[in-house]
Amino acid sequence: MILAHARQRSMPSNAHLLAATVADALGVSDHTPRPPADAIRAWIGGRVSICSLL
């Protein structure tokens, strides 16, 4: 039981895997030491401010 719990904690969650996959698809995963979710937020934030100017 303890081993199964330790194995679960060491495996990335689905949310982390999704964020890493999306960051890789956007091309931002290799350009920053930030966590993938933060890089995605920054990427989206830059697009939203550009779209609001149009």
KAGI-V559166 format. One record per residue. N is the residue number from 1. SS is DSSP state (2 for helix, 1 for strand, 0 for the rest). OMEGA is omega in degrees with one decimal (* if undefined). BURIAL is + if it has 16 or more other C-alpha atoms within 10 Angstrom, else -. Layout:
# KAGI-V559166
n: [N | N]
ss: [SS | SS]
omega: [OMEGA | OMEGA]
burial: [BURIAL | BURIAL]
This chain:
# KAGI-V559166
n: [1 | 2 | 3 | 4 | 5 | 6 | 7 | 8 | 9 | 10 | 11 | 12 | 13 | 14 | 15 | 16 | 17 | 18 | 19 | 20 | 21 | 22 | 23 | 24 | 25 | 26 | 27 | 28 | 29 | 30 | 31 | 32 | 33 | 34 | 35 | 36 | 37 | 38 | 39 | 40 | 41 | 42 | 43 | 44 | 45 | 46 | 47 | 48 | 49 | 50 | 51 | 52 | 53 | 54]
ss: [0 | 2 | 2 | 2 | 2 | 2 | 2 | 2 | 2 | 2 | 0 | 0 | 0 | 2 | 2 | 2 | 2 | 2 | 2 | 2 | 2 | 2 | 2 | 2 | 2 | 2 | 0 | 0 | 0 | 0 | 0 | 0 | 0 | 0 | 0 | 2 | 2 | 2 | 2 | 2 | 2 | 2 | 2 | 2 | 2 | 2 | 2 | 2 | 2 | 2 | 2 | 2 | 2 | 0]
omega: [180.0 | 179.2 | 178.5 | 179.6 | 178.3 | 179.1 | 178.9 | -176.5 | -177.8 | 179.7 | 177.6 | 178.5 | 176.9 | 179.3 | 178.9 | 178.5 | 177.7 | 179.4 | 179.1 | 179.1 | 179.6 | 178.5 | 177.7 | 179.9 | 178.7 | -179.7 | -179.3 | -175.5 | -177.3 | -171.7 | -176.2 | 175.3 | -179.5 | 173.7 | -177.6 | -178.9 | 178.0 | 178.6 | 178.1 | 178.5 | 179.1 | 179.5 | 179.7 | -179.9 | 177.2 | 179.8 | -178.6 | -178.8 | 177.0 | -179.2 | -178.6 | 178.0 | -177.1 | *]
burial: [- | - | - | - | - | - | - | - | - | - | - | - | - | - | - | - | - | - | + | + | - | + | + | - | - | - | - | + | + | - | - | - | - | - | - | + | + | - | + | + | - | - | - | - | - | - | - | - | - | - | - | - | - | -]
